[in-house]
Amino acid sequence: YDGGAYIETVLRGDKAKGTDMHSINAAAIGCSREVAKVFFYAMIYGSGDMNLGVILGLSGKKAAAAGKAARARLMKAVPALGKLVEAVKKAVARGYIVGLDGRRLVARAENAALNTLLQSAGAVQMKRGLVILVDACEHRGWEFGRQYAVTGRIHDEWQTNVYPDLAEEFGQKAVSAIRLAGEYYDFRCPLDGQFKVGNTWKETH
């Protein structure tokens, strides 16, 4: 919707220089970066104007008005987001949204439509990445349940048990799988990941 301008902000924005997405959003909304971050995610997850105003520190009728105005300022500052929201609304009007893998998604309400699209895309991409990772492990000669096992799939995270001497190599394969999943779906924004090695989820989350 914007020729890749927002992607550049995500990939190359600098928090210290105020050029990252949350700093830019904060300037548009007129609040701190921390508040802008909460505001942004609440908005794309379907939050109403009242709650957005509460996030900004207001209450009652003032909260609803402030939330609505801040939403409008953000849409104006990031026009591609506004275009995406409108496109999703049109899709909802016909009864469904087309997911990343072609499936039809039915949103429970118009304000939840964008979140439905984003959550589905994230889930599909991570599942594709896991398929790629398992294929890579099989090619390496590793057996699922022996050299490694997937013990958790949590949103954009995998938790795995791996032989200690294979952990680094496995981690690199996992990161590569994330990147390849983005390429599989022809993402215009390159995907990436990271891995941590530890003995507990607390150490690796």
N, C-alpha and C positions, 0 to 999 in steps of 0.2 A: 504493500500500500504506500510505501514511501521511498522505494528504490534502494532499500537497505540502510537508510539513515539510522533507524532505531537499533538495528543489529550492530552498527558501528559503535553506538553508545554502550551497548551491553558488553561488547568484546573489548573495547579500548577506552571506555570511560575511566576516569581517575577520581576516586573519592577525595583524595588530597587536593585536587584542583577543582573539585565541584563539577566535574563533567560526567560522573557516572549517572545511571538512570534515576537513582533515588534522590540524588542532589538536584537534578534537573526537575524532577517531580516536585520536590520541596519548594523550589523557586516559583514554580507555577501555582502551587496551592497556597503558598505563603505560610509555611510552617517549618519545623525542624526536619532534618533528614530522617530521624528516627520515627517521627509521627507520619511523615510522608510514606515511609515503607509500610507501616501498618495500614494506612489509608489505601494505598495502591492495592495491596493484596485483598483487603476487605472488599474493595470495589469490584475487582475482577472475579471474586468469589460470590458476588451477587448481593452485597450489602446495600440496603436502602439509604436514602438521603439522611434520615434521622440518625442512624447508627454512624454514618460518616461524620455527621456533625458532632456526635458524642466523642468520636475519636479525636476531633479537633479541640475538644475541651468544653463544648457547649451543651445545653440541655433544652428540653421543651421545643417550642416553635422555632426558637433561634437555631437550634441544632439542625432541624430539617432544612431550614433556609440556607444555613451555612454549608451543609453537606451538599445541597444541590448546586450552590454557586461554586464550590470548590471542585466538584465533579466537572462542571462546565469549563472551568479554567484549565483543568488538566487535559480535557479532551481538545481544547483549543491549542494547548502547548504541544501536545502529541497527537496531531491530526490523524495519523495512521491508526491509532487506537480507536478513535471515534469512528473511522471508516469500518474497522473490523467489527465493532459493536453493532453498527447499523447492518452490516452484512449478515451477522449472526441473527439479528432480529428478523430480517427478511426470511432467513432459512426457517426460523421457528414458526413464522406465519404460515409456511407451507406444510408444517407438521413435523419436520425432522431436520437434523443437521447431518452433514456427511462427515464421518470421522476420518482420521488419518489413513486407515486401511480400507476405506470404502463403506464401512458399515453405517447404518442409519442410527442416529442417536436422538432420543426423545428427551427434551429437557422438561423438568417438572414445572418450570415457570420461565417467563421471558428473562427475568433478572438473573436466573441461574444458567442461562444458555451458554454464555461465554465460559463459565466455569466447567460446564459439561464438556465442551469442546476441548478445553485445555487439559482437564483431568484425563479424558479419554486418550488424547495424543500422548501424554506422558506415560500412561499405562501401556499403550500399544508399543511405544518406542522401547520401553524397558523390557517388555516381553520379547520383542525382536532381538534386542541386545543379548538377552539370556540364551536365545536359540543359537545366535552366532557364537557366544562364549562356549556353550556345550559342544558345538560342532568343532571348535578349535581345540578343545580339550580331548575330544575323541580322536582327532587327527594326530594329536601329540601322543596318543596311546594311553591316556588316563581314563580310568573307569569311574563313572559316577557312583558314589557310595563307597569308593575305595580310596583313591588318591584325593578326591575332593567331594564335597556335597554342598548343595545350596540349602541353607537352613532358614533363610528369611528373605522375603521380597517386600520391602516397605517403601512405597511410593517410588522415589528415584534412587533407591539404595538396595543393594544385595548384601546379605550376610552369608558367609560361607565358612565351612571347615575345610582346611587344606593341610596336607603334609607340610611341616615346617620348612623343609628344604625345597619345597616347590612354591612357597607363598609368594615370593617376589615375581617369579615368572607368571604365576596365575594372576596376580594383580595387574601385571602389564597386559595380559590377554583380556582381562575384564575391561580395562580402560579402552583398549583397542576395539572391543565389541561395542561399546557405547558410540564411539566415533563412526564405526561401520554401520550401525543402526541408523544414524542420521543420514548417511549417504544412501542407504537402502531406500529410505523414504524421500530422498532428494530434498532434504532440509536446506533452505537457503542460509540458515544460521548454523555453522558447524557446531556439533556437539562435542563435549569432552567430559572427562571424569577424573577421579583420583581414587587411590586405594590406600588403606591403612592396614598394617599387620599388628595383631595383638591377641591377647588371650580371652578377652571378654568384649561384649557389645559396647560397653562403656569406653573401651580403649579404641574401638574401631569405628564408632558411629561418627 
